[in-house]
Amino acid sequence: MRTAPLLLAAAALIGASPPATETFVEAPGPDAPLKGTMLSPATPAGKGAPVVLMIPGSGPTDRDGNNPLGVKAASLRLLAEGLAAQGIASVRIDKRGLFASAAAVPDANAVTMDDYAADAHAWIASIRARTGAKCVWLLGHSEGGLVALRASQDPSGICGLILVSAPGRPLGTVLRDQLKANPANAPLLDQANAAITELEAGRHVDAAGLSPALAPLFRANVQGFLISAMALDPARLAASYRGPILILQGQRDIQVTEEDAALLKQAQPKADLRLLPDTNHVLKVVTSDDRAANIATYADPGLPLTPQVVADIATFVRSAR
């Protein structure tokens, strides 16, 4: 009488997919190595698998897509796990100066978009040497999408781009719109817009002369990075890239809009645009316009990703190989 459950358990184990292989990897950095995690499909499926390099979003965001400012959704880790189950390897990374890559530069704030693009190419070279892959897919989430677009201006070693919740407008435009969207910022808009205009022109501003409410956004030690980011137009970069592009945009995203995705698609008509219903910026399911409920998902790594995200990326990678 006890045989049947044992047989069922054995059958379940036989049918289960073997676990993916996790390896800690590195690439050359300015002063010390850059660090990351490679997740490969279980062998023999992992041999010769396509590889996706995941570039995290803005600020102190780590390789899993989390940051100490309250984001614990683990979007990039969950995405890596989902892709491994689909036979696709990934490398997710800590940016220079942060987390395990802290020793790469003395100051994590003293960076530019060109620095991040150079790091992407360092990772591409390292991954190709390690795996023998002819090329690597670049997946950029949020601001990471802009990094991927900047890196693609040297297309060597890049299979294609996967732009997830990525801006389609220049950073200065995005900042103006975000500040204007909050009615509480009305008294600060003239000062903020003036600061943005100066940074767009490549000039630093006196952060000490700004309202205390604006000082964190325009603090002196990040102005060099802001200047470098504001100089880039994501749509123009997309237009100049000739490889395959997938644009994924959640329709419940309260940080990046469908307008951004449309601008990227308009700039590069050959790109594949996929809108994700009931999906927010961290790729979790949100079924209402309740902002508080949307933001609550940012702190919950237990929530799965919208299933369509992994499916769309896997289909794109396989079809474009």
N, C-alpha and C positions, 0 to 999 in steps of 0.2 A: 504493500500500500504506500510505502514511502518512495518507491522507485520513480513514479511519474514526475513529482516535483524536481527530483534530481536531474531527470532527463530533460525537462523543460529548461532548467537552469543551464545545463551544458549546452543545449541548443542556442540559448540566448548568448552565451559566451562565444560560441563558434561564429555566430552571425554578427557580433559586435565589431565595430571598426577598431583597429589597433590605435593606441594613442599616438599623437604627433610627437615629434622629437624637438625638444627645446634646447637651444645652444646659445651661450653668451658669446657675442661677437664684437669686433671693434674695427674701426677705420682710423686712418691717420688724422690727427687734429693739429692745430697750430703749436701747442706746447705739450700736449699729452693726448693719448688716444680718445676718440669718441667711442661711446659704448652703446650697445644695443642688444636686442634679443631676437634670435632667429627661430621661427617656428616652422618646421618642415613636416609635410605629410609623412606618415609612417612608411618605411621602406618596404617593398621596392617602389611604391608609388611616389616617394619623395625624390627618387633619382630622376634628374632632368625636369623637375617640376618648374613651372614659371615662378618668378620671384617678384613680390611686390614690396617696395620700400615705402614705409609709412612715415610721413612728415607731420608732426603734431602741430596744433594750433598755437595761438598767441600766448605770450607771457610764460610763466613758469609751468608749462604743461609737459608732463613726462611721457615716456614711451607708451604707457597704457592709455593716454588721453586724459589723465587726471592732473589736477593741480591743487596746491594748498589753499586756494581761494574758495574752496567749496565744491569743486567738480570732482566727483568720484564715480562717474558713470562707467569708467573702464571701457569706453567705446572702441578704442583701438585694439585692446587686448581681446575683446569679444569678437571683433572683426577678424583678427588674426586666427583665432580659434575656428571661426566659421569657414574661413578660406582654406585652412588646413584640411578640414573635413571634405572640402571640395577638390582636394588635390593640388592646392596652390600654396606655395611657401611665402613667408613674409619676414621682413626685418623691420622692427619698430625701434625707434631710437630716442635717446636723450640728447637734447640740443646742446651745443657747445656752451660750457660754463654752468650747466645745470645738472643736478642729480649725479648719476655715475659719470657723466662727462664734465664734471665741475672743474677738473684740473686742465681741461683743454685750453682755457683762457683765464686770465686773472679776474676779468669782470664780465659777467654774463650780459650786462647791459650794453657793453661797448661792442656791439655787433651791428652789421648791416644786412640787408637782403642779399647782397652779393656774397657775404660770408656764408650765409645759410645755403645759398646755391652752390658755393664751392664745397661745402660739407656734403651736400647731396651727391655731388660727383665723386667725392672721396669714398662715400658709401657704395656707389655704383661700382667703382673700380674694385673695392674690397669684396663685394658680393660676387662679382664676375670671376675674380681670382679664386674665390672659395668654392664656387659651385660649377664653374665652367659655363655658366649661362652666357648666351650671346648678348643679351640685353636685360634690363631691369625695368619693371613698371614703377612709375612714380605715383603714389597716392598721397595727395595733400588734403588734410582736413582743415577747414576754415582758413586761417592765415597760412597754414601749410600749403593750401592750394596756390597761393600767390608765390610761395617759395618754389613749388614745382614748376609753375609757369616761367619763373625767372631762370631756373636751372635748365629748362627745355630750350632756351635760346642757344645753348650748346647741346645739340640733340645726340651727341655721341653716347652710345651705350644705353639709350633710353628706348624701351619698347613702345611706350605710350603714356598718356596721362589719365589719371582718375581723380577728378576734382569733386570733392565731397563737401557740401555746404561751403563752397568757396566764393569769395567776393567777385563780382563782375564789374564793380565800380572802383575808382581810385579811393585810397584810404581817406583822403581829405573829404571827399563827398560822403562817404559812409559815416565819418565822425560828425559832420554837420547834421546829417539826417537823424542820427541817433540822439544827439543832444537836443535837437528841435522836437523830437517825438515826446520828450518828457516835459510837460508844461511847467514843472518846477524849475526848469533850467532857463526860462524866459529872461530873467534879469542878467544871465551870464552869457547869452548868445553873442552879443556884439563883441565882447572880449574874447570869447572862444573862437569865433570866426576869424577875428583879426590874427590870433595866434596861428590858426591853421593856415591862413594865407601866407604868413611869414615862413612857416615850415615848408609849404609847397614851393616857395621860391628858393628854398635851400638856405634859409637864414634862421639862426637860433633866436629864441625869444627869452626875455627875462622872466623866468618862472616866479621869482620872488615878487614881481609886480602884478601877478595874477591873483584873482580871488582864491582864497584857501580851498574852495570847492573844486577849482580847476587845477590847482598846483600838482596833484598826483598824476593827472593825465599828461601834463606837459612838463614834468620834472626834468631838470637839466640833464641827468644822466641817461635819459632815453631819447633825447631829441635827435641825436645822430641817427638812431634807428628809424625814428618817425620820418625824418627827412628822406632816408633811403627808400622807405616803403611808399611814401607819398609820391615819389618820382615815378612809380610804376603804374601803368594802366593795364589791369588784368585782361581786358578785352583785346587790346592791341597785342599783348603777348600771345594770347590764344590764336589770334589771326595769323601770326607769323610762324606758328608751329605746324608742321606738315604731317606729323604722325597722328595716330588714332587718339581720340579724346572721348572720355566718358564723363558727363556732367550729372551728378546726383544731387538732387535738391529736395529736402523735406518740405512739405506744404504746411507744416505747423512750426517751422523754424522762426523764432522771434529775434534772431541775430542777423541772419543772411536771408535775403528775400528771393522769391521767384523771379523778380526783376533782374537780380544778379545773374541767375542761371540763364535767363533769356538773353541778356547782353553777351554772355560768353558764347551762346549758341549762334546769335546773330553775327558775331565776329568771326566765328569758325563754323559755317553751315554744315561741314562734314562731321562735326562732333555729334555724339549720341547723347541726347538729353533724356533723362529719366526723372520724372517727378514722383516723389514718394508720399502717398496719401497718409495722413495721420502720423507723420514722422517729424520729430523736432531736430534741433541743431546737434544734439548728441546721439541722434539716430535711434531714439526710443519712441515707442508708440504713445501718442497723445491724441485723445479723441474729442477734445473740446477747445474752446478759445480761452479757457481759464489759465491766466498767466502763472498763477501760483502753482497749479498742478503741473504745468509745463516745466517750470524751474525745479520742482521737487524731483523730477526724474534725473536731474544732473547729479544728484547725490546718492543714487541708488544703483550700485553695480549689479545687484541681483536681477534687475529688469533686463530681459533679453533685447537684442536689437530687433528692429523691424525686419522680418525675414527677407523682404525684397532686396535689402541692401546687399547682403552676401550673394544672393542669387543673381542680381544684376551685374555685380562685379565679376563673378565667376564666368557668367555667360559672355561678357565683354572680352575678358582676357582670353578665353578659349577661342572665340570667333575671330579675334584680331591677330592671333599668333601666326 
